[in-house]
Amino acid sequence: DSIDISNLIGQRDRALIALMLYTFARVGAVVTLRVSDFQKSGDSWFVRLKEKGSKSREIRVHDEAAQYILTYLVNAGLSN
């Protein structure tokens, strides 16, 4: 509740923090994400993280974090 989500920067920050909390991803892996790394498969959303040593892993995103990410992408004009 302490993040001001009335602006785009707050929505972005909330989405990134939720993604890090729910996936235990490193900051470096999250800040290098592209929109194409966030994909839907069936009823769930997944994110493809690029980790240290050029490793890649795909992780299911918690529903709340996915909603925060989708809200940011829509409001930023980055969704289809």
Distance bins in CASP14 RR format, pairs under 12 A and 6 or more apart:
PFRMAT RR
TARGET T0000
AUTHOR 0000-0000-0000
RMODE 2
METHOD distances of the structure
MODEL  1
1 14 0 0 0 0 0 1 0 0 0 0 0
2 10 0 0 0 0 0 1 0 0 0 0 0
2 13 0 0 0 0 0 1 0 0 0 0 0
2 14 0 0 0 0 1 0 0 0 0 0 0
2 17 0 0 0 0 0 1 0 0 0 0 0
3 9 0 0 0 0 1 0 0 0 0 0 0
3 10 1 0 1 0 0 0 0 0 0 0 0
3 11 0 0 0 0 1 0 0 0 0 0 0
3 12 0 0 0 0 1 0 0 0 0 0 0
3 13 1 0 1 0 0 0 0 0 0 0 0
3 14 1 0 1 0 0 0 0 0 0 0 0
3 15 0 0 0 0 1 0 0 0 0 0 0
3 16 0 0 0 0 0 1 0 0 0 0 0
3 17 1 0 0 1 0 0 0 0 0 0 0
3 18 0 0 0 0 1 0 0 0 0 0 0
3 68 0 0 0 0 1 0 0 0 0 0 0
3 72 0 0 0 0 0 1 0 0 0 0 0
4 10 1 0 1 0 0 0 0 0 0 0 0
4 11 0 0 0 0 1 0 0 0 0 0 0
4 12 0 0 0 0 0 1 0 0 0 0 0
4 13 0 0 0 0 1 0 0 0 0 0 0
4 14 0 0 0 0 1 0 0 0 0 0 0
5 11 1 0 1 0 0 0 0 0 0 0 0
5 12 0 0 0 0 1 0 0 0 0 0 0
5 13 0 0 0 0 1 0 0 0 0 0 0
5 14 1 0 1 0 0 0 0 0 0 0 0
5 15 0 0 0 0 1 0 0 0 0 0 0
5 17 0 0 0 0 0 1 0 0 0 0 0
5 18 0 0 0 0 0 1 0 0 0 0 0
5 67 0 0 0 0 0 1 0 0 0 0 0
5 68 0 0 0 0 1 0 0 0 0 0 0
5 71 0 0 0 0 1 0 0 0 0 0 0
5 72 0 0 0 0 1 0 0 0 0 0 0
5 75 0 0 0 0 1 0 0 0 0 0 0
6 14 0 0 0 0 0 1 0 0 0 0 0
6 75 0 0 0 0 0 1 0 0 0 0 0
7 13 0 0 0 0 1 0 0 0 0 0 0
7 14 0 0 0 0 0 1 0 0 0 0 0
7 72 0 0 0 0 0 1 0 0 0 0 0
7 75 0 0 0 0 1 0 0 0 0 0 0
7 76 0 0 0 0 0 1 0 0 0 0 0
8 14 0 0 0 0 0 1 0 0 0 0 0
8 15 0 0 0 0 0 1 0 0 0 0 0
8 71 0 0 0 0 0 1 0 0 0 0 0
8 72 1 0 0 1 0 0 0 0 0 0 0
8 73 0 0 0 0 0 1 0 0 0 0 0
8 74 0 0 0 0 0 1 0 0 0 0 0
8 75 1 0 0 1 0 0 0 0 0 0 0
8 76 1 0 1 0 0 0 0 0 0 0 0
8 77 0 0 0 0 1 0 0 0 0 0 0
8 78 0 0 0 0 0 1 0 0 0 0 0
9 15 0 0 0 0 0 1 0 0 0 0 0
9 16 0 0 0 0 0 1 0 0 0 0 0
9 72 0 0 0 0 1 0 0 0 0 0 0
9 75 0 0 0 0 0 1 0 0 0 0 0
9 76 0 0 0 0 0 1 0 0 0 0 0
10 16 0 0 0 0 1 0 0 0 0 0 0
10 17 0 0 0 0 1 0 0 0 0 0 0
10 18 0 0 0 0 0 1 0 0 0 0 0
10 68 0 0 0 0 0 1 0 0 0 0 0
10 71 0 0 0 0 0 1 0 0 0 0 0
10 72 0 0 0 0 1 0 0 0 0 0 0
10 75 0 0 0 0 0 1 0 0 0 0 0
10 76 0 0 0 0 0 1 0 0 0 0 0
11 17 0 0 0 0 0 1 0 0 0 0 0
11 18 0 0 0 0 0 1 0 0 0 0 0
11 67 0 0 0 0 0 1 0 0 0 0 0
11 68 1 0 0 1 0 0 0 0 0 0 0
11 69 0 0 0 0 1 0 0 0 0 0 0
11 70 0 0 0 0 0 1 0 0 0 0 0
11 71 1 0 1 0 0 0 0 0 0 0 0
11 72 1 0 1 0 0 0 0 0 0 0 0
11 73 0 0 0 0 1 0 0 0 0 0 0
11 74 0 0 0 0 1 0 0 0 0 0 0
11 75 1 0 1 0 0 0 0 0 0 0 0
11 76 1 0 0 1 0 0 0 0 0 0 0
11 77 0 0 0 0 0 1 0 0 0 0 0
11 78 0 0 0 0 0 1 0 0 0 0 0
12 18 0 0 0 0 0 1 0 0 0 0 0
12 19 0 0 0 0 0 1 0 0 0 0 0
12 30 0 0 0 0 0 1 0 0 0 0 0
12 31 0 0 0 0 0 1 0 0 0 0 0
12 33 0 0 0 0 0 1 0 0 0 0 0
12 68 0 0 0 0 1 0 0 0 0 0 0
12 69 0 0 0 0 1 0 0 0 0 0 0
12 71 0 0 0 0 1 0 0 0 0 0 0
12 72 1 0 1 0 0 0 0 0 0 0 0
12 73 0 0 0 0 1 0 0 0 0 0 0
12 75 0 0 0 0 1 0 0 0 0 0 0
12 76 1 0 0 1 0 0 0 0 0 0 0
12 78 0 0 0 0 0 1 0 0 0 0 0
13 19 0 0 0 0 0 1 0 0 0 0 0
13 20 0 0 0 0 0 1 0 0 0 0 0
13 30 0 0 0 0 0 1 0 0 0 0 0
13 31 0 0 0 0 0 1 0 0 0 0 0
13 68 0 0 0 0 1 0 0 0 0 0 0
13 69 0 0 0 0 0 1 0 0 0 0 0
13 72 0 0 0 0 1 0 0 0 0 0 0
14 20 0 0 0 0 0 1 0 0 0 0 0
14 21 0 0 0 0 0 1 0 0 0 0 0
14 64 0 0 0 0 0 1 0 0 0 0 0
14 65 0 0 0 0 1 0 0 0 0 0 0
14 67 0 0 0 0 0 1 0 0 0 0 0
14 68 1 0 1 0 0 0 0 0 0 0 0
14 69 0 0 0 0 1 0 0 0 0 0 0
14 70 0 0 0 0 0 1 0 0 0 0 0
14 71 0 0 0 0 1 0 0 0 0 0 0
14 72 1 0 0 1 0 0 0 0 0 0 0
14 75 0 0 0 0 0 1 0 0 0 0 0
15 21 0 0 0 0 0 1 0 0 0 0 0
15 22 0 0 0 0 0 1 0 0 0 0 0
15 30 0 0 0 0 1 0 0 0 0 0 0
15 31 0 0 0 0 0 1 0 0 0 0 0
15 33 0 0 0 0 0 1 0 0 0 0 0
15 35 0 0 0 0 0 1 0 0 0 0 0
15 38 0 0 0 0 1 0 0 0 0 0 0
15 45 0 0 0 0 0 1 0 0 0 0 0
15 47 0 0 0 0 0 1 0 0 0 0 0
15 61 0 0 0 0 0 1 0 0 0 0 0
15 62 0 0 0 0 0 1 0 0 0 0 0
15 64 0 0 0 0 0 1 0 0 0 0 0
15 65 1 0 0 1 0 0 0 0 0 0 0
15 66 0 0 0 0 1 0 0 0 0 0 0
15 67 0 0 0 0 1 0 0 0 0 0 0
15 68 1 0 1 0 0 0 0 0 0 0 0
15 69 1 0 1 0 0 0 0 0 0 0 0
15 70 0 0 0 0 1 0 0 0 0 0 0
15 71 1 0 0 1 0 0 0 0 0 0 0
15 72 1 0 1 0 0 0 0 0 0 0 0
15 73 0 0 0 0 1 0 0 0 0 0 0
15 74 0 0 0 0 0 1 0 0 0 0 0
15 75 0 0 0 0 0 1 0 0 0 0 0
15 76 0 0 0 0 1 0 0 0 0 0 0
15 78 0 0 0 0 0 1 0 0 0 0 0
16 22 0 0 0 0 0 1 0 0 0 0 0
16 23 0 0 0 0 0 1 0 0 0 0 0
16 25 0 0 0 0 1 0 0 0 0 0 0
16 27 0 0 0 0 1 0 0 0 0 0 0
16 28 0 0 0 0 0 1 0 0 0 0 0
16 29 0 0 0 0 0 1 0 0 0 0 0
16 30 1 0 1 0 0 0 0 0 0 0 0
16 31 1 0 0 1 0 0 0 0 0 0 0
16 32 0 0 0 0 0 1 0 0 0 0 0
16 33 0 0 0 0 1 0 0 0 0 0 0
16 38 0 0 0 0 0 1 0 0 0 0 0
16 47 0 0 0 0 0 1 0 0 0 0 0
16 65 0 0 0 0 1 0 0 0 0 0 0
16 68 0 0 0 0 1 0 0 0 0 0 0
16 69 0 0 0 0 1 0 0 0 0 0 0
16 72 0 0 0 0 1 0 0 0 0 0 0
17 23 0 0 0 0 0 1 0 0 0 0 0
17 25 0 0 0 0 0 1 0 0 0 0 0
17 27 0 0 0 0 0 1 0 0 0 0 0
17 30 0 0 0 0 1 0 0 0 0 0 0
17 31 0 0 0 0 0 1 0 0 0 0 0
17 64 0 0 0 0 0 1 0 0 0 0 0
17 65 0 0 0 0 1 0 0 0 0 0 0
17 68 0 0 0 0 1 0 0 0 0 0 0
17 69 0 0 0 0 0 1 0 0 0 0 0
17 72 0 0 0 0 0 1 0 0 0 0 0
18 25 0 0 0 0 0 1 0 0 0 0 0
18 30 0 0 0 0 0 1 0 0 0 0 0
18 45 0 0 0 0 0 1 0 0 0 0 0
18 47 0 0 0 0 0 1 0 0 0 0 0
18 61 0 0 0 0 1 0 0 0 0 0 0
18 62 1 0 0 1 0 0 0 0 0 0 0
18 63 0 0 0 0 0 1 0 0 0 0 0
18 64 1 0 0 1 0 0 0 0 0 0 0
18 65 1 1 0 0 0 0 0 0 0 0 0
18 66 0 0 0 0 1 0 0 0 0 0 0
18 67 0 0 0 0 1 0 0 0 0 0 0
18 68 1 0 1 0 0 0 0 0 0 0 0
18 69 1 0 0 1 0 0 0 0 0 0 0
18 70 0 0 0 0 0 1 0 0 0 0 0
18 71 0 0 0 0 0 1 0 0 0 0 0
18 72 0 0 0 0 0 1 0 0 0 0 0
19 25 1 0 0 1 0 0 0 0 0 0 0
19 26 0 0 0 0 0 1 0 0 0 0 0
19 27 0 0 0 0 0 1 0 0 0 0 0
19 28 0 0 0 0 0 1 0 0 0 0 0
19 29 0 0 0 0 1 0 0 0 0 0 0
19 30 1 0 1 0 0 0 0 0 0 0 0
19 31 0 0 0 0 0 1 0 0 0 0 0
19 33 0 0 0 0 1 0 0 0 0 0 0
19 37 0 0 0 0 0 1 0 0 0 0 0
19 38 0 0 0 0 1 0 0 0 0 0 0
19 45 0 0 0 0 0 1 0 0 0 0 0
19 46 0 0 0 0 0 1 0 0 0 0 0
19 47 1 0 0 1 0 0 0 0 0 0 0
19 49 0 0 0 0 1 0 0 0 0 0 0
19 59 0 0 0 0 1 0 0 0 0 0 0
19 60 0 0 0 0 0 1 0 0 0 0 0
19 61 1 0 0 1 0 0 0 0 0 0 0
19 62 0 0 0 0 1 0 0 0 0 0 0
19 64 0 0 0 0 0 1 0 0 0 0 0
19 65 1 0 1 0 0 0 0 0 0 0 0
19 66 0 0 0 0 1 0 0 0 0 0 0
19 67 0 0 0 0 0 1 0 0 0 0 0
19 68 1 0 0 1 0 0 0 0 0 0 0
19 69 1 0 0 1 0 0 0 0 0 0 0
19 70 0 0 0 0 0 1 0 0 0 0 0
19 72 0 0 0 0 0 1 0 0 0 0 0
20 26 1 0 0 1 0 0 0 0 0 0 0
20 27 1 0 0 1 0 0 0 0 0 0 0
20 28 0 0 0 0 1 0 0 0 0 0 0
20 29 0 0 0 0 1 0 0 0 0 0 0
20 30 1 0 1 0 0 0 0 0 0 0 0
20 31 0 0 0 0 1 0 0 0 0 0 0
20 33 0 0 0 0 0 1 0 0 0 0 0
20 47 0 0 0 0 0 1 0 0 0 0 0
20 49 0 0 0 0 0 1 0 0 0 0 0
20 59 0 0 0 0 0 1 0 0 0 0 0
20 61 0 0 0 0 0 1 0 0 0 0 0
20 62 0 0 0 0 0 1 0 0 0 0 0
20 65 0 0 0 0 1 0 0 0 0 0 0
20 68 0 0 0 0 0 1 0 0 0 0 0
20 69 0 0 0 0 0 1 0 0 0 0 0
21 27 0 0 0 0 0 1 0 0 0 0 0
21 30 0 0 0 0 0 1 0 0 0 0 0
21 61 0 0 0 0 0 1 0 0 0 0 0
21 62 0 0 0 0 1 0 0 0 0 0 0
21 64 0 0 0 0 1 0 0 0 0 0 0
21 65 1 0 0 1 0 0 0 0 0 0 0
21 68 0 0 0 0 0 1 0 0 0 0 0
22 30 0 0 0 0 0 1 0 0 0 0 0
22 45 0 0 0 0 0 1 0 0 0 0 0
22 47 0 0 0 0 1 0 0 0 0 0 0
22 59 0 0 0 0 1 0 0 0 0 0 0
22 60 0 0 0 0 1 0 0 0 0 0 0
22 61 1 0 0 1 0 0 0 0 0 0 0
22 62 1 1 0 0 0 0 0 0 0 0 0
22 63 0 0 0 0 1 0 0 0 0 0 0
22 64 1 0 0 1 0 0 0 0 0 0 0
22 65 1 0 1 0 0 0 0 0 0 0 0
22 66 0 0 0 0 1 0 0 0 0 0 0
22 67 0 0 0 0 0 1 0 0 0 0 0
22 68 0 0 0 0 1 0 0 0 0 0 0
22 69 0 0 0 0 0 1 0 0 0 0 0
23 29 0 0 0 0 1 0 0 0 0 0 0
23 30 0 0 0 0 1 0 0 0 0 0 0
23 33 0 0 0 0 0 1 0 0 0 0 0
23 37 0 0 0 0 0 1 0 0 0 0 0
23 38 0 0 0 0 0 1 0 0 0 0 0
23 45 0 0 0 0 0 1 0 0 0 0 0
23 46 0 0 0 0 0 1 0 0 0 0 0
23 47 1 0 0 1 0 0 0 0 0 0 0
23 48 0 0 0 0 0 1 0 0 0 0 0
23 49 1 0 0 1 0 0 0 0 0 0 0
23 51 0 0 0 0 0 1 0 0 0 0 0
23 57 0 0 0 0 1 0 0 0 0 0 0
23 58 0 0 0 0 0 1 0 0 0 0 0
23 59 1 0 1 0 0 0 0 0 0 0 0
23 60 0 0 0 0 1 0 0 0 0 0 0
23 61 1 0 0 1 0 0 0 0 0 0 0
23 62 1 0 0 1 0 0 0 0 0 0 0
23 65 1 0 0 1 0 0 0 0 0 0 0
23 66 0 0 0 0 0 1 0 0 0 0 0
23 69 0 0 0 0 0 1 0 0 0 0 0
24 30 0 0 0 0 0 1 0 0 0 0 0
24 49 0 0 0 0 0 1 0 0 0 0 0
24 51 0 0 0 0 0 1 0 0 0 0 0
24 57 0 0 0 0 0 1 0 0 0 0 0
24 59 0 0 0 0 1 0 0 0 0 0 0
24 62 0 0 0 0 0 1 0 0 0 0 0
24 65 0 0 0 0 0 1 0 0 0 0 0
25 31 0 0 0 0 1 0 0 0 0 0 0
25 32 0 0 0 0 0 1 0 0 0 0 0
25 33 0 0 0 0 1 0 0 0 0 0 0
25 37 0 0 0 0 0 1 0 0 0 0 0
25 47 1 0 0 1 0 0 0 0 0 0 0
25 48 0 0 0 0 0 1 0 0 0 0 0
25 49 1 0 1 0 0 0 0 0 0 0 0
25 50 0 0 0 0 0 1 0 0 0 0 0
25 51 0 0 0 0 1 0 0 0 0 0 0
25 52 0 0 0 0 0 1 0 0 0 0 0
25 57 0 0 0 0 1 0 0 0 0 0 0
25 58 0 0 0 0 0 1 0 0 0 0 0
25 59 1 0 0 1 0 0 0 0 0 0 0
25 61 0 0 0 0 0 1 0 0 0 0 0
25 62 0 0 0 0 0 1 0 0 0 0 0
25 65 0 0 0 0 0 1 0 0 0 0 0
26 32 0 0 0 0 1 0 0 0 0 0 0
26 33 0 0 0 0 0 1 0 0 0 0 0
26 49 0 0 0 0 1 0 0 0 0 0 0
26 50 0 0 0 0 0 1 0 0 0 0 0
26 51 1 0 0 1 0 0 0 0 0 0 0
26 52 1 0 0 1 0 0 0 0 0 0 0
26 53 0 0 0 0 0 1 0 0 0 0 0
26 55 0 0 0 0 0 1 0 0 0 0 0
26 57 0 0 0 0 0 1 0 0 0 0 0
26 59 0 0 0 0 0 1 0 0 0 0 0
27 33 0 0 0 0 0 1 0 0 0 0 0
27 49 0 0 0 0 0 1 0 0 0 0 0
27 51 0 0 0 0 0 1 0 0 0 0 0
28 49 0 0 0 0 1 0 0 0 0 0 0
28 50 0 0 0 0 1 0 0 0 0 0 0
28 51 0 0 0 0 1 0 0 0 0 0 0
28 52 0 0 0 0 1 0 0 0 0 0 0
29 37 0 0 0 0 1 0 0 0 0 0 0
29 47 0 0 0 0 1 0 0 0 0 0 0
29 48 0 0 0 0 1 0 0 0 0 0 0
29 49 1 0 1 0 0 0 0 0 0 0 0
29 50 1 0 0 1 0 0 0 0 0 0 0
29 51 1 0 1 0 0 0 0 0 0 0 0
29 52 0 0 0 0 1 0 0 0 0 0 0
29 53 0 0 0 0 0 1 0 0 0 0 0
29 54 0 0 0 0 0 1 0 0 0 0 0
29 55 0 0 0 0 1 0 0 0 0 0 0
29 56 0 0 0 0 1 0 0 0 0 0 0
29 57 0 0 0 0 1 0 0 0 0 0 0
29 59 0 0 0 0 1 0 0 0 0 0 0
30 37 0 0 0 0 1 0 0 0 0 0 0
30 38 0 0 0 0 0 1 0 0 0 0 0
30 47 0 0 0 0 1 0 0 0 0 0 0
30 48 0 0 0 0 0 1 0 0 0 0 0
30 49 1 0 0 1 0 0 0 0 0 0 0
30 50 0 0 0 0 0 1 0 0 0 0 0
30 51 0 0 0 0 0 1 0 0 0 0 0
30 59 0 0 0 0 0 1 0 0 0 0 0
30 61 0 0 0 0 0 1 0 0 0 0 0
30 65 0 0 0 0 0 1 0 0 0 0 0
30 69 0 0 0 0 0 1 0 0 0 0 0
31 37 0 0 0 0 0 1 0 0 0 0 0
31 49 0 0 0 0 0 1 0 0 0 0 0
31 50 0 0 0 0 0 1 0 0 0 0 0
32 47 0 0 0 0 0 1 0 0 0 0 0
32 48 0 0 0 0 0 1 0 0 0 0 0
32 49 0 0 0 0 1 0 0 0 0 0 0
32 50 1 0 1 0 0 0 0 0 0 0 0
32 51 0 0 0 0 0 1 0 0 0 0 0
32 52 0 0 0 0 0 1 0 0 0 0 0
32 54 0 0 0 0 0 1 0 0 0 0 0
32 56 0 0 0 0 0 1 0 0 0 0 0
33 39 0 0 0 0 0 1 0 0 0 0 0
33 46 0 0 0 0 0 1 0 0 0 0 0
33 47 1 0 0 1 0 0 0 0 0 0 0
33 48 0 0 0 0 1 0 0 0 0 0 0
33 49 1 0 0 1 0 0 0 0 0 0 0
33 50 0 0 0 0 1 0 0 0 0 0 0
33 51 0 0 0 0 0 1 0 0 0 0 0
33 56 0 0 0 0 0 1 0 0 0 0 0
33 59 0 0 0 0 0 1 0 0 0 0 0
33 61 0 0 0 0 0 1 0 0 0 0 0
33 69 0 0 0 0 1 0 0 0 0 0 0
33 72 0 0 0 0 0 1 0 0 0 0 0
33 73 0 0 0 0 0 1 0 0 0 0 0
33 78 0 0 0 0 0 1 0 0 0 0 0
34 47 0 0 0 0 0 1 0 0 0 0 0
34 48 0 0 0 0 1 0 0 0 0 0 0
34 49 0 0 0 0 0 1 0 0 0 0 0
34 50 0 0 0 0 1 0 0 0 0 0 0
34 73 0 0 0 0 0 1 0 0 0 0 0
34 78 0 0 0 0 1 0 0 0 0 0 0
35 47 0 0 0 0 0 1 0 0 0 0 0
35 48 0 0 0 0 0 1 0 0 0 0 0
35 69 0 0 0 0 1 0 0 0 0 0 0
35 70 0 0 0 0 0 1 0 0 0 0 0
35 72 0 0 0 0 0 1 0 0 0 0 0
35 73 1 0 0 1 0 0 0 0 0 0 0
35 74 0 0 0 0 0 1 0 0 0 0 0
35 76 0 0 0 0 1 0 0 0 0 0 0
35 77 0 0 0 0 1 0 0 0 0 0 0
35 78 1 0 1 0 0 0 0 0 0 0 0
35 79 1 0 0 1 0 0 0 0 0 0 0
35 80 0 0 0 0 1 0 0 0 0 0 0
36 46 0 0 0 0 0 1 0 0 0 0 0
36 47 0 0 0 0 0 1 0 0 0 0 0
36 48 0 0 0 0 1 0 0 0 0 0 0
36 73 0 0 0 0 0 1 0 0 0 0 0
36 78 0 0 0 0 0 1 0 0 0 0 0
36 79 0 0 0 0 0 1 0 0 0 0 0
36 80 0 0 0 0 0 1 0 0 0 0 0
37 45 0 0 0 0 0 1 0 0 0 0 0
37 46 0 0 0 0 1 0 0 0 0 0 0
37 47 1 0 1 0 0 0 0 0 0 0 0
37 48 1 0 1 0 0 0 0 0 0 0 0
37 49 1 0 0 1 0 0 0 0 0 0 0
37 50 0 0 0 0 1 0 0 0 0 0 0
37 56 0 0 0 0 1 0 0 0 0 0 0
37 57 0 0 0 0 0 1 0 0 0 0 0
37 58 0 0 0 0 1 0 0 0 0 0 0
37 59 0 0 0 0 0 1 0 0 0 0 0
37 61 0 0 0 0 0 1 0 0 0 0 0
37 69 0 0 0 0 0 1 0 0 0 0 0
37 73 0 0 0 0 0 1 0 0 0 0 0
38 44 0 0 0 0 0 1 0 0 0 0 0
38 45 1 0 0 1 0 0 0 0 0 0 0
38 46 1 0 0 1 0 0 0 0 0 0 0
38 47 1 0 1 0 0 0 0 0 0 0 0
38 48 0 0 0 0 1 0 0 0 0 0 0
38 49 0 0 0 0 0 1 0 0 0 0 0
38 58 0 0 0 0 0 1 0 0 0 0 0
38 59 0 0 0 0 0 1 0 0 0 0 0
38 60 0 0 0 0 0 1 0 0 0 0 0
38 61 1 0 0 1 0 0 0 0 0 0 0
38 65 0 0 0 0 0 1 0 0 0 0 0
38 66 0 0 0 0 1 0 0 0 0 0 0
38 68 0 0 0 0 0 1 0 0 0 0 0
38 69 1 0 0 1 0 0 0 0 0 0 0
38 70 0 0 0 0 1 0 0 0 0 0 0
38 72 0 0 0 0 0 1 0 0 0 0 0
38 73 1 0 0 1 0 0 0 0 0 0 0
38 78 0 0 0 0 1 0 0 0 0 0 0
38 79 0 0 0 0 1 0 0 0 0 0 0
38 80 0 0 0 0 0 1 0 0 0 0 0
39 45 1 0 0 1 0 0 0 0 0 0 0
39 46 1 0 1 0 0 0 0 0 0 0 0
39 47 1 0 0 1 0 0 0 0 0 0 0
39 48 1 0 0 1 0 0 0 0 0 0 0
39 58 0 0 0 0 1 0 0 0 0 0 0
39 59 0 0 0 0 0 1 0 0 0 0 0
39 60 0 0 0 0 0 1 0 0 0 0 0
39 61 0 0 0 0 1 0 0 0 0 0 0
39 66 0 0 0 0 0 1 0 0 0 0 0
39 69 0 0 0 0 0 1 0 0 0 0 0
39 70 0 0 0 0 0 1 0 0 0 0 0
39 80 0 0 0 0 0 1 0 0 0 0 0
40 46 1 0 0 1 0 0 0 0 0 0 0
40 47 0 0 0 0 0 1 0 0 0 0 0
40 60 0 0 0 0 0 1 0 0 0 0 0
40 61 0 0 0 0 1 0 0 0 0 0 0
40 63 0 0 0 0 0 1 0 0 0 0 0
40 66 0 0 0 0 1 0 0 0 0 0 0
40 69 0 0 0 0 0 1 0 0 0 0 0
40 70 0 0 0 0 1 0 0 0 0 0 0
40 79 0 0 0 0 0 1 0 0 0 0 0
40 80 0 0 0 0 0 1 0 0 0 0 0
41 47 0 0 0 0 0 1 0 0 0 0 0
41 48 0 0 0 0 0 1 0 0 0 0 0
41 58 0 0 0 0 1 0 0 0 0 0 0
41 59 0 0 0 0 0 1 0 0 0 0 0
41 60 0 0 0 0 1 0 0 0 0 0 0
41 61 0 0 0 0 0 1 0 0 0 0 0
41 66 0 0 0 0 0 1 0 0 0 0 0
42 60 0 0 0 0 0 1 0 0 0 0 0
43 60 0 0 0 0 0 1 0 0 0 0 0
43 61 0 0 0 0 0 1 0 0 0 0 0
43 63 0 0 0 0 1 0 0 0 0 0 0
43 66 0 0 0 0 0 1 0 0 0 0 0
44 58 0 0 0 0 0 1 0 0 0 0 0
44 59 0 0 0 0 0 1 0 0 0 0 0
44 60 1 0 1 0 0 0 0 0 0 0 0
44 61 1 0 0 1 0 0 0 0 0 0 0
44 62 0 0 0 0 1 0 0 0 0 0 0
44 63 0 0 0 0 1 0 0 0 0 0 0
44 65 0 0 0 0 0 1 0 0 0 0 0
44 66 0 0 0 0 1 0 0 0 0 0 0
45 58 0 0 0 0 0 1 0 0 0 0 0
45 59 0 0 0 0 1 0 0 0 0 0 0
45 60 1 0 0 1 0 0 0 0 0 0 0
45 61 1 0 1 0 0 0 0 0 0 0 0
45 62 0 0 0 0 1 0 0 0 0 0 0
45 63 1 0 0 1 0 0 0 0 0 0 0
45 64 0 0 0 0 0 1 0 0 0 0 0
45 65 0 0 0 0 1 0 0 0 0 0 0
45 66 1 0 1 0 0 0 0 0 0 0 0
45 67 0 0 0 0 1 0 0 0 0 0 0
45 68 0 0 0 0 0 1 0 0 0 0 0
45 69 1 0 0 1 0 0 0 0 0 0 0
45 70 0 0 0 0 1 0 0 0 0 0 0
45 73 0 0 0 0 0 1 0 0 0 0 0
46 56 0 0 0 0 0 1 0 0 0 0 0
46 57 0 0 0 0 0 1 0 0 0 0 0
46 58 1 0 1 0 0 0 0 0 0 0 0
46 59 1 0 0 1 0 0 0 0 0 0 0
46 60 1 0 1 0 0 0 0 0 0 0 0
46 61 1 0 0 1 0 0 0 0 0 0 0
46 62 0 0 0 0 0 1 0 0 0 0 0
46 65 0 0 0 0 0 1 0 0 0 0 0
46 66 0 0 0 0 1 0 0 0 0 0 0
46 69 0 0 0 0 0 1 0 0 0 0 0
47 56 0 0 0 0 0 1 0 0 0 0 0
47 57 0 0 0 0 1 0 0 0 0 0 0
47 58 1 0 0 1 0 0 0 0 0 0 0
47 59 1 0 1 0 0 0 0 0 0 0 0
47 60 0 0 0 0 1 0 0 0 0 0 0
47 61 1 0 1 0 0 0 0 0 0 0 0
47 62 0 0 0 0 0 1 0 0 0 0 0
47 65 0 0 0 0 1 0 0 0 0 0 0
47 66 0 0 0 0 1 0 0 0 0 0 0
47 69 0 0 0 0 1 0 0 0 0 0 0
48 55 0 0 0 0 0 1 0 0 0 0 0
48 56 1 0 0 1 0 0 0 0 0 0 0
48 57 1 0 0 1 0 0 0 0 0 0 0
48 58 1 0 1 0 0 0 0 0 0 0 0
48 59 0 0 0 0 1 0 0 0 0 0 0
48 60 0 0 0 0 0 1 0 0 0 0 0
48 61 0 0 0 0 0 1 0 0 0 0 0
49 55 0 0 0 0 1 0 0 0 0 0 0
49 56 1 0 0 1 0 0 0 0 0 0 0
49 57 1 0 1 0 0 0 0 0 0 0 0
49 58 1 0 0 1 0 0 0 0 0 0 0
49 59 1 0 0 1 0 0 0 0 0 0 0
49 60 0 0 0 0 0 1 0 0 0 0 0
49 61 0 0 0 0 0 1 0 0 0 0 0
50 56 1 0 1 0 0 0 0 0 0 0 0
50 57 0 0 0 0 1 0 0 0 0 0 0
50 58 0 0 0 0 0 1 0 0 0 0 0
50 59 0 0 0 0 0 1 0 0 0 0 0
51 57 1 0 0 1 0 0 0 0 0 0 0
51 58 0 0 0 0 0 1 0 0 0 0 0
51 59 0 0 0 0 0 1 0 0 0 0 0
59 65 0 0 0 0 0 1 0 0 0 0 0
59 66 0 0 0 0 0 1 0 0 0 0 0
60 66 0 0 0 0 1 0 0 0 0 0 0
61 67 0 0 0 0 1 0 0 0 0 0 0
61 68 0 0 0 0 1 0 0 0 0 0 0
61 69 1 0 0 1 0 0 0 0 0 0 0
61 70 0 0 0 0 1 0 0 0 0 0 0
62 68 0 0 0 0 1 0 0 0 0 0 0
62 69 0 0 0 0 0 1 0 0 0 0 0
63 69 0 0 0 0 0 1 0 0 0 0 0
63 70 0 0 0 0 0 1 0 0 0 0 0
64 70 0 0 0 0 0 1 0 0 0 0 0
64 71 0 0 0 0 0 1 0 0 0 0 0
65 71 0 0 0 0 0 1 0 0 0 0 0
65 72 0 0 0 0 0 1 0 0 0 0 0
66 72 0 0 0 0 0 1 0 0 0 0 0
66 73 0 0 0 0 0 1 0 0 0 0 0
67 73 0 0 0 0 0 1 0 0 0 0 0
67 74 0 0 0 0 0 1 0 0 0 0 0
68 74 0 0 0 0 0 1 0 0 0 0 0
68 75 0 0 0 0 0 1 0 0 0 0 0
69 75 0 0 0 0 0 1 0 0 0 0 0
69 76 0 0 0 0 0 1 0 0 0 0 0
69 78 0 0 0 0 0 1 0 0 0 0 0
69 79 0 0 0 0 1 0 0 0 0 0 0
70 76 0 0 0 0 0 1 0 0 0 0 0
70 77 0 0 0 0 0 1 0 0 0 0 0
70 78 0 0 0 0 0 1 0 0 0 0 0
70 79 1 0 0 1 0 0 0 0 0 0 0
70 80 0 0 0 0 0 1 0 0 0 0 0
71 77 0 0 0 0 0 1 0 0 0 0 0
71 78 0 0 0 0 0 1 0 0 0 0 0
71 79 0 0 0 0 1 0 0 0 0 0 0
72 78 1 0 0 1 0 0 0 0 0 0 0
72 79 0 0 0 0 1 0 0 0 0 0 0
73 79 1 0 1 0 0 0 0 0 0 0 0
73 80 0 0 0 0 1 0 0 0 0 0 0
74 80 0 0 0 0 1 0 0 0 0 0 0
END
